[in-house]
């Protein structure tokens, strides 16, 4: 046997019927706080400040990669210019 009961109510009515708390005021407060924090963080996201913060680290990384590349190329060129030590003629 199968019994089906359809209840037509809003989520607020269902929460009240089941004795669950109304969290809408807390959600509104949290969203307002989130909005305030987001606005304050966006103010500190000035592109000029971000570039000054990120660029020096990026340039140092690029410079060290370039030094490593030229060092490897120099070592390869030095090895290519030396005669073979295998005892050949």
N, C-alpha and C positions, 0 to 999 in steps of 0.2 A: 504494500500500500504506500502511496506517495501523497503527501499533503504539501501544498504550496501556499504560502501566505505572502502577499505583496503589501508592503507598507509604503505609503506615499507621504514622505516628510522631507523637510529640508535638513541639511547637516546640523544646523543649530538646534532644531527640534529633536533630532536623534541624540545629540550630545546631552541635552537637557533631560530627555527621557531616561537615558542610561546613567545619568548622574555624573557625567564627565565635566571637567571645568571648561569655562569659556576662555580660550587662549587668544582671542582676537585682540584685546587691549595690549597684551604682552607682545604679540606679533607687530602691532602698529608701532609700539615703542621701539622694538628692535630694528624695524625698518627705518625709523626716523634716525636712530643712532648710526645705523649703517650708512645712511645718506650723509650725515654730518662727517663721518670719518672719510668717506669717499671724496667729498668735496675738499676736505683739508689735505688729503693725499694728492689730489689732482693739482692743487695749488703748488705743491713742491715738485711737480713733474715738469718743470720748465725745461725745454729742450736744451738750452744753453748749459744749465746746471748738469743735466744728464750727460752731455757730451764731455764736459770737464771731468766728470766722475769716471766715465767709462773709457774715454780715449787714451789716457796715459797707460793704462794696463794693456790695452790693445796694441798700442805702439811698441811697448816693451816686448810683448810677445812676438810681434812681427820682426822687431830688430833682432831678437835672439834667434829666431828661425832663419833670418837672413845670414847671421854670423855662422850658424851651424852649416848652412848650405855652402857658403864660401869656404869654410874650413874643409868640408868633405871634398869639394871640387879641387882645392889646393892639394890635398893629400893624394887624390887620384891623379892629378897632373904630375906630382912629384914621383909617384910610383911608375907612371908611364914613361918618364924621362930617364929612369935609372936602368942600367943594363941588367939582364937576367942573371941571378946568382946561381943558376942551376949548373954552371960549369960548362956551358955550351961554347962553341967557337965564335 
